[in-house]
Amino acid sequence: RFVNGRFIIQWVSGNSRSVTGHDQEEMLAPGWFENSLHPQDLDRVQAERQEIFKKGSLVQDFRIKKKTGQDYIWIRSQLRAASEASGEVTGSWTDITQLKESELRLRSMLDSAPRDGGRA
């Protein structure tokens, strides 16, 4: 649910533990999402979520801290708003860590490649 500008998580899948390491009860605790988001993603994710009812749906990529320490995983969140009056939002998360790591390696290789096509 979306209440007073904040998402209140009311249900999470049983397989969420295999992705994040966190139990369902932990993920349902107030503030868990905000406290688990990577600090560099927090403001962007929260600002984009304020628009969910205007857009009707939202796809976001962000990092979530795993329970086992300082490691983060990349998540693709797909949300759909039912109605602003009800505040109901449903969605799913997909672990896209391998995809993002590959993307970052490719970007690094492209950034370090010669700009003139390798000609002297």
N, C-alpha and C positions, 0 to 999 in steps of 0.2 A: 504494500500500500504506500501511497504517496500522501503524507500528511504534513501540513505546515512547511512545505518545501523540503521535506526529508523523506527518504525511503525508509519504510519500516518493513523489514523482511519478516514474513509470516510463515514461510515454508521453504525448505531446501531439500533437494534430492538426497537420498541415502548414499549415492555414490560421490557426494561432494567431499567426503573424507579422503577418498582415493586420489582426488585432484589436489586438494589444499592441505590435507593432513588434519584439518579442523573437524570436530564433531558437529553434528547438526545443532546441538544446543549452543555451542560456542558461536556459530554463525548467526543464530537468531538473537543473540545478546545485543542490546542497544549499543551502537557505536562500533560494532565489530567491523563492518565494511569500511568505514572511514579510517579506522585505526590500522586496517590491513592493507589499504591501498598504498602504493609507492608514493612517497611525498611529491615526486615530480608529476604524478598523474592526478593527484587529488583535486586541485582547483578546476582543471579541464573537465574531468569526469562529472563533478558536481554541477558545473555550469551547464554542460550539455544536458544533464538530466532534468534541469529546470524547464527544458523545452519539450519534454516527452508528450504532453497533452496537445501541444500545438502541432507537432509533427505526426503523432499517432504511433510512431515506432522509432527505435534508436538502435544503432549498432555502434559499439565502442570497443576499443582495444585498450587494455590497461594491465598493470602488474599488481598481483596480490602476493603478500608475504605468506610463505608456507609456515606451518606451525613449527617445523623443525629448525628454526633459526632465522638467519638473515636472508635466506634464499627467496627469490621471487619467481613466480611463474607468470607467463603472459596469458591473459584470458580474453576471449572475444565474447562480449555480452550482447545478446540480441533481446531487446525488450519491446513489448507491445502494450499500449495503453488501452484499457477498456473504455473508461469515460472519466472525465475530470471530476464529475459529481461523486462517483464511487471511490475515486482515487486508486482503483485497482490497476496493477501493472503485472503482467506475466512475462517470463523470459527464460532464457537458458544461457549457460556458460559453456564454452568449449576451450580446452587447453590448447593454445596455439604457440607454446613455447618454442618448439622445434622450428616452426615456420618463421617466427620472429628472429630467432638466432641465425637461421639461414639468410634471411633478408639483411640482417645487420652485417654478416660476413660478406655478402655480395656487394652491399653498399660500400664497405670498407675497401674491397678490391677495386671497385670502380673509381672511388675517390683517389686511390693511389696509382691508378693506371696513367701512363703518359697521355697528355692531352693532344699531342700532335700526331697521334697514330703510330708512334714509335720511330718516326723518321728523324734522322739527324740533319 
